[in-house]
Amino acid sequence: MAALASQPESPPTCQSGPAPAERQLSGVQTESLTVPAQPFGLVYASKGNLAFTVLHSGLGVLSTDGGTPRLVRTIPLPAASLGKEGATGITLTHDGGELLVAAGRGAIVVDAAKAAAGAAGAVLGTLTGTAGTSAIEVTVSPDDRYAFVSQEYGDAGTDHRGDIEVFDLRTAVRSRFERASYIGRLPLGDAVVGTALSPDGQRLYATSEVAPGRKGPAGSAQGELSVIDLATLESTPDKALLTSTAAGCQPVRVLSAPDGRTLWVTARGSNALLAFDVGRLATDPHHALLASVQVGTAPVGLALVQGGRLVVTADSDRFHTAGAVTGLTVVDSQAAIAGKPAALGRIPTGSFPREFALSPDGEALLVSDHDSKQIQEIDTTTLP
């Protein structure tokens, strides 16, 4: 499968059918673990052979010390904080001290060391916002002071647009969640989902499945990629938006290349992986699209492996499209940007592969197969 031109004139259109079949990669080593509930977010601990996964109403602790990952324990999360969808995304503070689990009106904060050890009092408290009950992803500022929670659908106060809610995490933890830590919100488009920091810590990138003012028939409207000034977001969130640009149909995840020059986005409704030039996003956002690569059906999760040489998408087939299959598409990043054939092939998965976590040494990639209630581990050293 060939990538499109290296500088497409416009983002890809929506696709209602399945993506073309990809060849299955051979020689890729994988292991699978069955878990008791549908897994969502994943993150590795900062040290030790441990990882954490969100299991709807609990936090699973995984041992990754060689061989197949093992579920060591599950820590219940406070029911009052979960919302009807349960817990979703997860992140770890840069100092490794706290886990933040997106849920309901904000994020549940967990002491990572206590969770790892199975000690009492691991759940510290909840960051509670004011604009929605559909928290799905959470990102933390480089200094670990602020938490940014994606509220997918917002509420009447945001005209039911999604938004980013901002919290002073340090104030919350120091006061044992007795002092108000909510700072404000930044409304974006409909269905705000993925967020990612720039490597220099100056920008936050966010995806909206449908851009404001681009309503249309179901599955036909373009979404957008937003660029947000982090310093402004931390103080006056409603003034932090710098620019936005079209990003295909239903863009859901975003990730920056290690050098900060390229952004990668999964456009779920376009069956595509998009690459954007970061410099052009600031100066000429409508011409910032570098590449569009056809991947599998309804890609969601996104990972960069081998130092960014390869991009992996989790092709979820979330809506059970006739003739579609699930899997992971492995893409050569430089070939994609150069407009050359870039999709190297597919790794089979269970149903609805959703989120990734890359190990600190970069040699293992976890993926949550949501509907199969399993977690797969991919040996990245065996990728092509």
N, C-alpha and C positions, 0 to 999 in steps of 0.2 A: 504494500500500500504506500503510495507516495504522499508526502505532505503537499499542501498547496504552495503557491508562490510565497517566497520569503517575506514579502510585504503585500499581503492581500489588500484589496481596495476597501473591503468591508468585512465584518465578522460573518461567520457562517450562518446560514438560515436554520430554521428548526427542522428536525427530522421526526416524522411520526412512525417510521418503520425501524427495523433492526439495522444495526451497523453491519457492514460487510464482514464476512467471516475472516478471522486471522489464523495464521498457522500457529500450531501449538509449539512452544519452545521445548526443546529436549535438554535433559541434563540439569535442570534447575531443581535443587534440593528443597523440599518443603516438609513440614511436619504440621499436624493438626491436633487441637485440643477441643473437646466438647465442654461447654460451660452450661450452667443451669438456667440461664436466662439470655435473652437477646443482647449481645454485646454491642456497645456503641463506641464511645471514645476509648483511646488507648494512649498510654504514655509510659516511657521508661523512667525508672528512678535514676537520680543523678550518679549514684554509685551502688555497687553491689549488683548481683544478678537478679534484679527484680523489675517487674513492670506492673502497671495498674490498668484495669479495665472497668468501664462503667457497665453494670448489669441491671439496668432499669431502675431498681430500687436499692441497689447495693453497690459497693465498691469492691471489685475483685483484686486480690493480690496474687500475682503470678511469679513463680520461680522460673528463671530462664537460664539456669546453671547447667547448660549442656543438654542435648537431646530435645525431646518434646517439652514445651512449656507445661508447667503444672499449676493448677489453681490451689494455692496454699490456704486461703481463707476468703470469706466474704464479709465485709463490714456493712451493717445496715445503715442506710442514709435516712435522715429525718423525714418521715412521711409528709409532714406539713409543708416541707420545702419543695416537694417533688413536682407538683402540678400533675395534670392528667396524662402528660406524655412521659412522665418519669424523668430520670436523669439522662443527660445526652453527652455533650462533649466534655473533655477534660484537658487540663494543662498543669504543668509543674512550674513553680516559681524558679527563677534563674539560680537562686541560691540553694535550690533543692529542698527548701523547708516546708512548703505547703503545696497541696494539691487543690485545685479549684475545679469543681464539677458543676457545669451548667445545668440548671434545673428551674423550672417554673418561673418565678419572678426575679431570679438572679443567679447566684452561684453558692454552692455549699463549700466551705473551706475545711480542709482536713490536714492534720499534722502528718506529714509524709513518714517521718521516722516511727511514730506510734502506729500508723497503719501497717508499715512494713513489719514491725515487731509483734503486732497483734495486741498492743497495749491498750488499756482503757483510756477513754477520753480522746480518741483520735479525731472525732468530729468536733471542730472548734466552734462553728457557728455558720450563719448564712448571711450573705450580702443580698439585701432585698430592695428591688427597684420599684419604679412607679409606672412603667409603661409597657405592660404586657405580661403574659404568663407562658411565653413560648421560648425561653432561653435555650439556645442550641450550641453556641460555641463561646469560648472565653480565652482571652489573651491577656498577658501581663506585661506592664511596662518594663523596660530594661533594668530599672532600679528596683523593681518589685514593689513599688509603692502603689501603683494604680492597677485596677482590673477593668477590662473592657468586655462587656457581655453582649453578644448578639441576641437581641429579641427579634425572633423571626417575623412576627406579625404585628408587633406593637399593640396599640389599643386605640380607643376613641381619641385620646389626647394626641396621637400621632396621625390621625386620620387613617388608622389601621395600616400605615406604612411601617415597615420594620425599622429598627433603630439600634444604635450602639449606646448602651448604658454604662456610665462611668462611676467607679467606686474608689474611695480611698482605702485600699486594703490594709495599709499599715495602721491607720486609725482604728479600723474595725478589730484587728487582731490585738493591738495593745490594750484596747478598752474592753476586751472580751465581748465585743459586739454590743456594748451598751451605748456607745456614742454613734450618732448618725454618721454614716460613711458615704451616703449617696451624693454624688456631685451633680449629675444631670444626664442629658441624653442628646444624641444627634440622630434625627430621623433621616432615613435614606430612601431606598425604593421599597418595593413589595418583596417580602420574603428575604430579609437580610440573613445571611448564613455565615460564610467563611470570613475570617480575618487573619491577617499576618503582619508582623512587624518587618520593616526594612532592616537590613543588617546594621545600618548606622544608628538605628533607634530613633530616627527623626520622623518617620511616617508610619501610619497604619493603613493597610489596604483592606478593603471590604467588598464583598460581592452582594448584589441584590438580584434575585431571580428575574424581576421585572422592573425596568426603570420607571421613575415617575413620569406620568404623561404618555406612556407607551402602551396603554391598555389595548387589547385586541382579542380576537378569538382565542379560546384556550389553546395554549401551546404555541402561539404564533408571535408573541411579543418579545423584543430583545431585552435582555437584562443589562446590568452595568457593573463596571469596576470603578470603585471610588477611591480617591487618594485623600488622606486625612492628615492634617498636621498634628503630630502627637502632643507637642507642648500646649497647643491651644485646646486640644481635646481634654487634657488633664485639668484645665482651669475653666474654660467656657465652651463646653462641648458643642452647643448649637452653632458656633462660629468656626468650627474646625475643618469643614469640608473645603478642600482646595480645588478639586476637579473630578469629573466623572466621564467615562466613555463607554460606548456600547461594547458588550463582551459576550456576544452570542446569546443563545436561548438558555435560560435558566442556569447562569453561572453559579456554582455552589462552593467551590473551594479555591483558595489562592495561596501561592507560596513563592517566596523570593529565592532566586538563585543565590548561592553563597557570595558571589561577587557584587550582588545588589544591582546588577545591570539589567536583568531580565526578570519579569514576573510570569509565572505560569498559572493558568486558570482552567478548571474543568467546566465546560459548558454542557451540562447534563442533557438539555433539550436539543443540542446540536450534535451529540455523539462526538464531541471534539475536545482536543487539548489545544489551548491558545497560549501564545507567547507574546508578551508586550515589552516594548523598549521603555525602560524606566525614565530615561532622559526625555523622551518624547512625551511621556505622560505629563510631564511638567510644562513643556513648551508647546506641544502640538498634539493634544490627547487624541484627536480624531484620526491621526495618522500614526498612532503608536503601535498598532498591531503588527507584529513581525511574522507570525506564522500561525497556521491552523492545521492541525494534524487529525485525521480521522482515527478515532480509537474505537473501543467497544461501545455497547449500548448503554446509555445513561451513566456516564462516568461521574463519580462523586469524589472519593478520596484521592489524594495527590501526595506523592512522595518523591524526593530527589535522593538518589543513591549514587555511590561511587563518586563523591565530591561534586555532584551535579551533572556528571557525564550522562546519566540516565534519568529519565522521568518515568514514574510508574503511576498509572491511573487505575482506580478501582471501578470496573465497569459493572454497575450494580444491576442492570435490567430491573430497576426498582418497580416499574409498572407492568412487568410481565408481558413484554411485547412479543407477539407471535413470531417465531423463528429466531429469537435472540438467545444468546447464551451469556452467562456471567464469566468473569475472569479478570485478570490484571493485564493491561497492555504495557509493554516495555518500549520506551521511545528513546532514540538517540537524540539528545538535546541539540547538539551542534548541527546534526543533519537537518533537524527540523527548522532551525533558524536560517540555515543556508538554502532552504527550499528543496532539499533532496529527500528521497525515500527515507522515512524516519521510524515508522512503527516496525519493531523488530519481531514481534510475535506476542502470543498470549500464554499466560500461566493459568491453569484451571483453578477455580475456587468453589466454595459452597454458594448458597443463595444470598444475594444482596451483600457483596463485599462493600464495606462502608468507609472505614477509617484506617489510618496507618499510624505506626510508631516505629521510628528507626532507632536502633540501639546506639548507645554512646560511641561504640567503636565502629559503627556503620556497617557491621557484618551481618546483622539480622534485621529483618523487616517484619513486623507484626501487622496483620490485617484482621479486622473484625468482620466475620461473615454473619451479618445480623440475623437473617432469617433461618440460617442453619444452626444457630446457637453454637458456633465454633470460632476458634481463633487459629489462624494459620501463621506459621513462622517460615519466612523465605530466607534462605541462605544467599545473601547478595553477592557473595564471592563466586557463585555459580551462574550468575546472570551473564548474558553474552556481552 
